[in-house]
Amino acid sequence: MGFELQGLGLAHANGTVALADIRLAARQGENIALIGPSGAGKTSLLSVLGTAWSGQPGLQGAVRVLDSELSALHARALRHLRARIGTVHQAPPLPGRQRVVTSVLAGRLGQWPAWKSLASLAYPADIAGARAALARVELEDKLFARCDQLSGGQLQRAGIARVLYQQAALVLADEPVSALDPALALATVRLLVADAAQRGATLVASLHAVDLALGCFARIVGIKAGRIAFDLPADQVSEAQLQALYAGEGQQLPTLLPARAAALPMNACR
């Protein structure tokens, strides 16, 4: 089992309800795109799956991730679980003064013994592995660059290379291509989907570009106001459902590029 959420609720300290009565499950190896308006709860859902809210008072319901019930895990078991989860952030938290090679290798710090992790901070433990991961996102030439020398799009790709190097069993991607141009965004999403499929990993990604979600993911989960609006195979999502999902939010239906919303084939990533 990739994950299972039963009656999940999440409220922030100020009382704001981020998620309510979420019931969602995924088999290991599934790929799912989360879509919905800004503030719908997509990032909150990913953070719960990433165990960020484990043990917090605002979390309700049952959360099972990679066959582990979060409420039953002690600190050491929780650390081991987190080492099996890879997260791609919209704005990757990569230290500016750190070399890209070190940031990529940090993907496996939770899997290495402490001595190797500390040694790698002084001298990269697997330069060839980091170079190979960066090559997959067309960033090999930035191997020894400092992170603060990268553009926003390059930082996103470095963050993706880090997760590719980690080889996590569950990959959570929060707007992973928001800073990339349309062609590179499509290629990068294809890479994430193909990598997860090859390794049998579960992939859950929130995407602002609806056409990317429909073209690249087998399953689409629409989220609005902290609740699941629909959970369907990509080829069963209707235009009416998409319009209803974004209605009343002051937003037009978001696409990878509005002028070519209908040009991206439904099987673009398959």
N, C-alpha and C positions, 0 to 999 in steps of 0.2 A: 504494500500500500504506500502510495506517495504521501498522501495526507488525508485526514478526515476531520471536518469541522461539524459539530453538532450543537445547534442553538448558540452559536458564538455571538457574544455581545462585547462591545468595547466602548467605554466611556472615559473621557479625559478628566483630569482633576477638577477642571472648572465646570464639570457637568455636561459638557458637549458630548452627544452620542455620535461616535464615529461609525460603529457597526451595530446592526440589530438583527438577531435571529438568523444568522448566516448558517445555512446547511449546505455544505459543499464537500465533495470527496473526489479524489483522483487516483487512478491506478498508477503504479510505478511505470514510468515511460511515457505517460500522456503529456501532451503539450496544450496549454490553455492560454488564451489571451483574455485579459481583463480590459473592458472598455467602459466608458461612461464619462460624464462631465467632470470638470475639475471639482475637487472636494467631495466626490461621491463616496470615497472610502477605499479606493484601490490601493493606495500606498499603505493605509492602515492594515488592510488585509494581508498584504505582503509582509509587513512588519510582524504580524502575529505568526505567520508561517515561518518567519525567520527567527522565532523565539524571543524577539525583543521585549514582548510583554509578559513573558513567563513569570508567574508569581506576583504580578502586579494586581492591586485591588480593583482596577477598572476592567479587568478581563473576566468574562463570564462564559459558561458553556464548556464543552469538551473539545480539546485540541489534541489531535494525534498526528505526529509528523514522523515519517520514515519508521513506522511501526512503534513509535515511542509516545506514550501518553505524557504530555508535558507536565501535568500536575504531579506526576509520580516520580519525576526525575530529581535526583540530588545534584549538587553543583558539578561534580566531576562528570556524571553522565550527561549533563546538559552541555558541558564544554565539548565532549566527544560528539554529541549530536550536531552542535554548531559547526564543527569541523567538516561535516558532511553536507553542509548547506552553503551554497555560493550565492552572493547577492551582487547584482549589478545596479549601482546607484545612478540616478539621473545626473548628480554631481558627485563623482567618485571622491571619497575622503582620502585622497592621496597626499601625503605631506609634500609641500612645495619644494623643500630642499633635498628630498629623497630622489635617488636615481630611479629611473623607470624600471631597470632590471630588478632592483630591490623590491619595488612595489609589486611587481608581477610575482616574484617568488614568495611574497608574503601570503599568497593564496594558500600555501601549504604549511604555514607556521603551526596551525592546529594539528597537523598530521605528523610533524617532525618532532623528535625528542628536543628537549630544551636546549641542549648543547649545540645542536645543529642550527636551531632557530637563531640563537645568539651569534654563532659564528657567521651565519649568512648575512647578518647586519653589517659585519665588518668586511667580509669578502663574499660576494654572491656564491651560493652553494651549487647552483645549476644554471650557469650562463647559457648553455646550449638549449636547455628547456625553456628558459625565458625568451630567448631569441626565436625559437620555433613558435611559441604562443603569440608573440608580437607579429611575426610574419603572417599569421593567419588573419590579422586585422590590418595588414599593410602598414605596419608601424615598426618594422625591424630596424630601420635606420635611427630610431630614437632609443635604442637599447640603453645607452649610457647617458642620455640627456637627463636633466633635472625635470621633475614634474612641473615646476613653475615656468618652464620654458615651452610647455605644450599649450596648444589652443584648446578651447572647450571641447571640440569634437575629438581631438587627439586624446584628451584626458578620458573621455567616455570610452574610446577604443582601448586605451591602456587598462581601464577598469574591466573591460570585457576580456582582455588577454589574461588578466589576473584570475578570473573565474574559469577560463578555459584551462589554464595551467592547474588550477585546483582540482578539476575533474570531480566536481561535487555530484552527489546523488540527487539533490534537489537544487535547481537553479531558479532564483527569483530575480526578475529583471524589472526595474521600475523606470519606465520611460527610457530605455537604454540607448535610443538613437535620436533623441530630441535635438541634439546639436549637430546632426549629420545632414548632408545634402541628400535629396531623394534617392539617387542611385546608390550611394554608399549605405544609406539606411536600409534599403532593400537587401543589399549584399550582406550586411551585418546581421540582420534578422534571419536571413537564410542560414548563415553560419551557426547562429545560436540553435536554431531548430535542428539542423543537420547534426551538430555535435551531440545534442541531447539524444537524438534518435539513435545515433551510432553507439552511444554508451548505455542506452537504456535508462537515462536520467529523466526525471520529471522536470518540465519547464513551465513556469508560470510567469507571464510578462504582462505588465500594464502598458498599453499603447494609446497614444493620442490619435494616431493615424489609423482610422477604421479600415481603410483599404488594405493596409499592411496586415492588420489582424485577420481580416477575412481571407486574404490571399496566402497567408503563411501558417495559420494555425488550424488545427482540426476542430477545436472546440472553443466556443466564444461564450464568455460570461459577462453579461451586462450588469453594471452596478449603478444604482441611483439612490441618493439619500441614505447610504449605509446599508441598503438591502439589495438582494439579488433580483433584478428585473426579469432576466431570462438566462437560461443555461442550455445552449443548443449547439449541434454540429454547425460548422461555418456555413455550409450550403443550405441550411434551413433558416438562417437569420434573414428576416425580411426588411425591406426599406421602411415599412411602417413601424416596425419595432425599433429600428435605429432612430427614426425621427422622434418617436415617443421618448426614447431614452434621453435625448438631448433637449427635448421640448421644455420651454419655460426657463432655460438656463442662460438665455441671452447669448447662446452660442450657435453657430452654424455647424452642421454635421462636419466634423474634422476629417480631413483626408491627408494623404501623403503630399499631394499637390492638387489643389482644387480643380485645375484645368484637366487633370487626367484621372479623376476619381473612377471613371468607368473603364479606363484603359488598362489598368492592372488586372491581369487574368486572375480568376478565383484560385487557380492552382499555381500561382507564381512561385511558391516556395516548395512545391511538391513535385 
